[in-house]
Amino acid sequence: MAMNDSISITTRCRSLRTPRKRALALVEFVAHRETQRIGALDILVVDSPEMAEMNQAYLQHSGTTDVISFELSEPGEPIVGQL
């Protein structure tokens, strides 16, 4: 299985174009540079109002933020997570 088969990118922000190939290349580059393997990675691109809702719901922080991440893997295992 190619690494990008285990990476999912979903865009729910109509005003922002998400260049899928560039995003996949960036994730693969960072994983390689950090000597990490990716088991499964889900990336969700949302607008500021939805990010603010998620920030409040999951982290109990007010307002928006750039990234919220959830690591679901065990130490030493391939990365499984959500961004």
MARKE-59816 format. One record per residue: y, z, x of N, C-alpha, C, CB in turn. Coordinates in pm, whole numbers, plus 32768, in hexadecimal, padded with zeros to 4 digits. Atoms other than C-alpha are relative to their C-alpha. Glycine has a CB too. Layout:
REM residues N
r ny Y, nz Z, nx X, cay Y, caz Z, cax X, cy Y, cz Z, cx X, cby Y, cbz Z, cbx X
...
REM end
This chain:
REM residues 83
r ny 7F8A, nz 8000, nx 8054, cay 8000, caz 8000, cax 8000, cy 807C, cz 8000, cx 8059, cby 8000, cbz 807A, cbx 7FA0
r ny 7F83, nz 8003, nx 7FB6, cay 8156, caz 7FA3, cax 8087, cy 8052, cz 807A, cx 7FDA, cby 8050, cbz 7F7D, cbx 7FE3
r ny 7FB3, nz 7F87, nx 8019, cay 8248, caz 80C3, cax 80A6, cy 8057, cz 7FF1, cx 7F84, cby 8057, cbz 8022, cbx 8078
r ny 7FA5, nz 800A, nx 8071, cay 8338, caz 8034, cax 7FA4, cy 7FB7, cz 7FFC, cx 7F7A, cby 8054, cbz 7F85, cbx 800F
r ny 804C, nz 7FF3, nx 807C, cay 821E, caz 8034, cax 7E9F, cy 8002, cz 808F, cx 7FCE, cby 7F70, cbz 7FD0, cbx 8015
r ny 7FFE, nz 7F74, nx 8027, cay 823F, caz 81AE, cax 7E9E, cy 808E, cz 8033, cx 7FE8, cby 7FBC, cbz 8055, cbx 806B
r ny 7F75, nz 7FDD, nx 8017, cay 83B9, caz 81A8, cax 7E6C, cy 802F, cz 7FBD, cx 7F80, cby 805A, cbz 7FD7, cbx 8079
r ny 7FCF, nz 8033, nx 8080, cay 844A, caz 8183, cax 7D0F, cy 8097, cz 8014, cx 7FF9, cby 7FB9, cbz 8047, cbx 7F8A
r ny 7F6F, nz 7FF6, nx 8011, cay 85BA, caz 8138, cax 7CD1, cy 8022, cz 7FD9, cx 7F71, cby 804D, cbz 7FA6, cbx 8067
r ny 7FD6, nz 8019, nx 8089, cay 8648, caz 8154, cax 7B71, cy 8097, cz 8012, cx 7FF9, cby 7FB7, cbz 805F, cbx 7F9C
r ny 7F6E, nz 7FF7, nx 800F, cay 87B4, caz 8111, cax 7B1C, cy 8023, cz 8011, cx 7F6E, cby 8046, cbz 7F81, cbx 803A
r ny 7FD0, nz 7FE9, nx 8089, cay 884F, caz 81A5, cax 79E2, cy 8098, cz 7FFA, cx 7FFB, cby 7FCE, cbz 8087, cbx 7FCA
r ny 7F6F, nz 800C, nx 7FF6, cay 89B3, caz 815D, cax 7A50, cy 8022, cz 7F6A, cx 7FFE, cby 8038, cbz 8045, cbx 8084
r ny 7FE6, nz 8090, nx 800F, cay 8A1D, caz 8006, cax 79CE, cy 8074, cz 7FCF, cx 8055, cby 801B, cbz 7FE1, cbx 7F6F
r ny 7F8A, nz 802C, nx 7FB4, cay 8B63, caz 8001, cax 7A90, cy 7FE7, cz 7FFA, cx 8096, cby 8074, cbz 805E, cbx 7FE4
r ny 801F, nz 8000, nx 7F72, cay 8AB6, caz 8025, cax 7BE1, cy 7F87, cz 7FA8, cx 801C, cby 7FE7, cbz 808F, cbx 8032
r ny 806E, nz 8057, nx 7FD8, cay 89E2, caz 7F13, cax 7C79, cy 7FB2, cz 8046, cx 806D, cby 8033, cbz 7F74, cbx 8030
r ny 8055, nz 7FBF, nx 7F9C, cay 88BD, caz 7FA5, cax 7D3A, cy 7FAF, cz 7F95, cx 8047, cby 7FA2, cbz 806A, cbx 7FBE
r ny 804A, nz 8066, nx 7FB5, cay 8843, caz 7EB6, cax 7E4B, cy 7F77, cz 8036, cx 802A, cby 8050, cbz 7FD4, cbx 807E
r ny 8086, nz 7FC8, nx 7FEE, cay 86CE, caz 7F07, cax 7E37, cy 7FC8, cz 7FE9, cx 808C, cby 7FA2, cbz 7FC5, cbx 7F9A
r ny 8039, nz 801C, nx 7F7B, cay 8664, caz 7E5A, cax 7F7B, cy 8046, cz 8051, cx 806C, cby 800C, cbz 7F6A, cbx 801F
r ny 7FB6, nz 7FB3, nx 7F9C, cay 8776, caz 7F06, cax 8044, cy 7FE0, cz 8095, cx 7FF5, cby 8098, cbz 7FEB, cbx 7FF1
r ny 8023, nz 7F73, nx 8014, cay 8726, caz 8059, cax 7FAA, cy 7F75, cz 801E, cx 8037, cby 8008, cbz 8025, cbx 7F6B
r ny 8088, nz 7FEE, nx 7FCC, cay 85B3, caz 8031, cax 7FF9, cy 8001, cz 7FFC, cx 8099, cby 7FA2, cbz 7F93, cbx 7FC9
r ny 7FF9, nz 800A, nx 7F6E, cay 8604, caz 7FC4, cax 815D, cy 803C, cz 807E, cx 803D, cby 8052, cbz 7F84, cbx 802A
r ny 7FC2, nz 7F86, nx 7FCD, cay 86E4, caz 80F4, cax 818D, cy 7F9F, cz 8076, cx 7FFB, cby 807E, cbz 8021, cbx 7FAF
r ny 8061, nz 7F93, nx 800C, cay 85DB, caz 81E6, cax 810E, cy 7F93, cz 7FF1, cx 806A, cby 7FC1, cbz 8002, cbx 7F72
r ny 8069, nz 8017, nx 7F9C, cay 84D2, caz 8149, cax 81ED, cy 8034, cz 8019, cx 808E, cby 7FCA, cbz 7F70, cbx 7FF4
r ny 7FC4, nz 7FE9, nx 7F7D, cay 85BE, caz 814F, cax 831A, cy 800C, cz 8096, cx 801D, cby 808C, cbz 7FBE, cbx 8008
r ny 7FEE, nz 7F6F, nx 7FEC, cay 8611, caz 82C1, cax 82EB, cy 7F78, cz 8044, cx 8012, cby 804C, cbz 803F, cbx 7F88
r ny 8085, nz 7FC3, nx 7FF3, cay 84A2, caz 831E, cax 82B8, cy 7FC6, cz 7FE2, cx 808A, cby 7FA1, cbz 7FCB, cbx 7F91
r ny 8034, nz 8026, nx 7F7C, cay 8443, caz 8260, cax 83F4, cy 8046, cz 804F, cx 806E, cby 8011, cbz 7F69, cbx 8019
r ny 7FB3, nz 7FB7, nx 7F9A, cay 855C, caz 82FE, cax 84C3, cy 7FE1, cz 8095, cx 8002, cby 8096, cbz 7FEC, cbx 7FE9
r ny 8020, nz 7F71, nx 800B, cay 84FC, caz 8459, cax 8447, cy 7F6A, cz 801A, cx 8010, cby 8030, cbz 8036, cbx 7F7B
r ny 8093, nz 7FFB, nx 7FF2, cay 8388, caz 840E, cax 8485, cy 7FBE, cz 8044, cx 7F88, cby 7FD9, cbz 804A, cbx 8081
r ny 8037, nz 7FCC, nx 807D, cay 8339, caz 845A, cax 8319, cy 7FB9, cz 7F90, cx 7FB7, cby 8070, cbz 803D, cbx 7FA8
r ny 8045, nz 805F, nx 8057, cay 8246, caz 83AF, cax 822E, cy 8029, cz 801C, cx 7F71, cby 7F64, cbz 800A, cbx 8011
r ny 7FDC, nz 7FF0, nx 808C, cay 82A0, caz 8372, cax 80C4, cy 7F84, cz 7FF2, cx 7FAB, cby 806C, cbz 7F99, cbx 7FD7
r ny 806F, nz 8005, nx 805F, cay 8198, caz 83C6, cax 7FC3, cy 802F, cz 7FC1, cx 7F7F, cby 7FC8, cbz 808D, cbx 7FE6
r ny 7FC4, nz 8036, nx 807A, cay 826D, caz 8385, cax 7E8D, cy 808F, cz 8033, cx 7FF8, cby 7FAE, cbz 8029, cbx 7F81
r ny 7F74, nz 7FDB, nx 8008, cay 83E4, caz 8382, cax 7E64, cy 803E, cz 7FB9, cx 7F89, cby 804C, cbz 7FDC, cbx 8084
r ny 7FBB, nz 8036, nx 8075, cay 84A3, caz 8351, cax 7D1E, cy 8096, cz 8012, cx 8016, cby 7FD2, cbz 8045, cbx 7F7C
r ny 7F6F, nz 7FFD, nx 7FEF, cay 8614, caz 82F9, cax 7D3E, cy 803E, cz 7FD6, cx 7F7B, cby 802F, cbz 7FA3, cbx 8075
r ny 7FBD, nz 801C, nx 807E, cay 86EE, caz 8307, cax 7C05, cy 8096, cz 7FF7, cx 801D, cby 7FE1, cbz 806E, cbx 7F95
r ny 7F70, nz 8015, nx 7FED, cay 8851, caz 827A, cax 7C11, cy 8044, cz 8012, cx 7F78, cby 801F, cbz 7F71, cbx 803D
r ny 7FBC, nz 7FE0, nx 807D, cay 8935, caz 830C, cax 7B05, cy 8097, cz 8002, cx 8015, cby 7FCF, cbz 8089, cbx 7FC9
r ny 7F6F, nz 7FF7, nx 7FF6, cay 8AA8, caz 8319, cax 7AB5, cy 802B, cz 8092, cx 800C, cby 8043, cbz 7FBD, cbx 7F85
r ny 7FCC, nz 7F79, nx 7FE9, cay 8B87, caz 8448, cax 7AEE, cy 7FE7, cz 8060, cx 7F8B, cby 8093, cbz 7FFA, cbx 801B
r ny 801B, nz 7FA1, nx 806D, cay 8B6A, caz 84DE, cax 798F, cy 7F6D, cz 802C, cx 7FF9, cby 8028, cbz 7FC1, cbx 7F7B
r ny 808D, nz 7FDA, nx 8003, cay 89ED, caz 84D2, cax 7999, cy 7FDB, cz 8057, cx 8078, cby 7FA7, cbz 7F83, cbx 7FFC
r ny 801A, nz 7FAD, nx 7F89, cay 89E9, caz 855E, cax 7AFB, cy 8034, cz 808E, cx 7FE9, cby 8042, cbz 7FC2, cbx 807F
r ny 7FCA, nz 7F7A, nx 801D, cay 8AC6, caz 867F, cax 7A88, cy 7FA2, cz 804C, cx 7FA2, cby 808D, cbz 7FF5, cbx 7FC2
r ny 8060, nz 7FC1, nx 805C, cay 89CF, caz 86C4, cax 796A, cy 7F85, cz 802F, cx 804C, cby 7FD8, cbz 7F9F, cbx 7F90
r ny 8077, nz 7FDC, nx 7FB3, cay 88A9, caz 86C2, cax 7A5B, cy 801E, cz 8073, cx 805F, cby 7FCB, cbz 7F86, cbx 804F
r ny 7FD8, nz 7F96, nx 7FA4, cay 8964, caz 879E, cax 7B54, cy 8003, cz 8087, cx 7FB8, cby 808A, cbz 7FE0, cbx 803F
r ny 7FFB, nz 7F85, nx 804F, cay 89A0, caz 889F, cax 7A43, cy 7F74, cz 802A, cx 7FD4, cby 805C, cbz 7FEE, cbx 7F84
r ny 8085, nz 7FE1, nx 8035, cay 8842, caz 8889, cax 79B1, cy 7F9F, cz 8033, cx 806A, cby 7FC5, cbz 7F86, cbx 7FBE
r ny 8064, nz 7FDE, nx 7F9A, cay 877C, caz 889E, cax 7AF5, cy 802F, cz 8066, cx 8067, cby 7FD6, cbz 7F83, cbx 8046
r ny 7FCE, nz 7FA8, nx 7F95, cay 8860, caz 895B, cax 7BE5, cy 8066, cz 8067, cx 7FD0, cby 803D, cbz 7FAD, cbx 806F
r ny 7F9C, nz 7FA7, nx 803A, cay 8950, caz 8A12, cax 7AFA, cy 8085, cz 7FF9, cx 804C, cby 7FCD, cbz 8090, cbx 7FFE
r ny 7F80, nz 8018, nx 7FBE, cay 8A79, caz 8978, cax 7BB4, cy 8057, cz 7FAC, cx 7FA5, cby 7FED, cbz 7FBA, cbx 808A
r ny 7FA3, nz 804D, nx 8052, cay 8BAF, caz 88F6, cax 7B03, cy 802A, cz 7F82, cx 8049, cby 807B, cbz 8054, cbx 7FDD
r ny 7FCB, nz 807B, nx 7FC8, cay 8C25, caz 8793, cax 7B3A, cy 7F95, cz 7FA6, cx 803A, cby 8065, cbz 8020, cbx 8069
r ny 805A, nz 8064, nx 7FC8, cay 8B90, caz 8667, cax 7BE3, cy 7FE2, cz 801C, cx 8093, cby 803B, cbz 7F74, cbx 7FF0
r ny 8024, nz 7FF6, nx 7F74, cay 8AF2, caz 8645, cax 7D3A, cy 7FCB, cz 7F78, cx 802C, cby 7F96, cbz 8070, cbx 801A
r ny 802E, nz 8082, nx 7FCE, cay 8A7F, caz 8526, cax 7E19, cy 7F6A, cz 7FEE, cx 7FED, cby 8023, cbz 7FF1, cbx 8093
r ny 8092, nz 800C, nx 8001, cay 8909, caz 856F, cax 7E28, cy 7FC3, cz 8084, cx 7FD2, cby 7FCB, cbz 7FD8, cbx 808C
r ny 8055, nz 7F8E, nx 801F, cay 8811, caz 865B, cax 7D88, cy 7F74, cz 7FD5, cx 8029, cby 8008, cbz 802A, cbx 7F65
r ny 8087, nz 8024, nx 7FD4, cay 86BB, caz 865F, cax 7E2A, cy 7F9E, cz 806F, cx 7FE0, cby 7FFF, cbz 7FE1, cbx 8097
r ny 806C, nz 7FA4, nx 801E, cay 8572, caz 86FF, cax 7DD0, cy 7F8A, cz 7FD8, cx 8056, cby 7FDC, cbz 8000, cbx 7F69
r ny 8074, nz 801C, nx 7FAC, cay 8467, caz 870E, cax 7EDC, cy 7F87, cz 803E, cx 7FBC, cby 8013, cbz 8039, cbx 8091
r ny 8077, nz 7FD3, nx 8047, cay 8310, caz 8728, cax 7E3D, cy 7F85, cz 8004, cx 805A, cby 7FE6, cbz 7FA6, cbx 7F8B
r ny 8072, nz 8007, nx 7FA4, cay 8234, caz 8703, cax 7F72, cy 7FEC, cz 8085, cx 8048, cby 8013, cbz 7F8F, cbx 8066
r ny 8021, nz 7F8B, nx 7FAF, cay 8189, caz 880D, cax 8040, cy 8026, cz 7FE3, cx 8092, cby 7F67, cbz 8023, cbx 7FF3
r ny 7FE0, nz 8015, nx 7F73, cay 81EF, caz 8842, cax 81AE, cy 7F90, cz 7FB4, cx 8048, cby 801A, cbz 8087, cbx 8046
r ny 8060, nz 804E, nx 7FB2, cay 8147, caz 8746, cax 8293, cy 7FC3, cz 7F8C, cx 7FB5, cby 7F96, cbz 8058, cbx 802F
r ny 8035, nz 806D, nx 8052, cay 80ED, caz 865C, cax 8174, cy 8069, cz 7F91, cx 7FF4, cby 7FD5, cbz 8032, cbx 7F74
r ny 7F9C, nz 8069, nx 8018, cay 818F, caz 850B, cax 812A, cy 8066, cz 802E, cx 7F98, cby 7FBC, cbz 7F7D, cbx 7FD0
r ny 7F93, nz 7FD7, nx 8059, cay 82DB, caz 8530, cax 8075, cy 7FE4, cz 7FD2, cx 7F71, cby 8087, cbz 7FC8, cbx 8031
r ny 8006, nz 801B, nx 808F, cay 82C5, caz 8545, cax 7EFC, cy 807D, cz 8043, cx 7FC8, cby 7F78, cbz 8035, cbx 7FBC
r ny 7F87, nz 7FC3, nx 8033, cay 840D, caz 8578, cax 7E4C, cy 804E, cz 7FA6, cx 7FA4, cby 8055, cbz 802A, cbx 806F
r ny 7FA6, nz 8046, nx 805A, cay 8525, caz 8510, cax 7D68, cy 8090, cz 8011, cx 8032, cby 7FF1, cbz 8035, cbx 7F6E
r ny 7F70, nz 7FFE, nx 7FDE, cay 8690, caz 84B5, cax 7DB6, cy 804C, cz 7FD1, cx 7F86, cby 801F, cbz 7FA6, cbx 807C
REM end
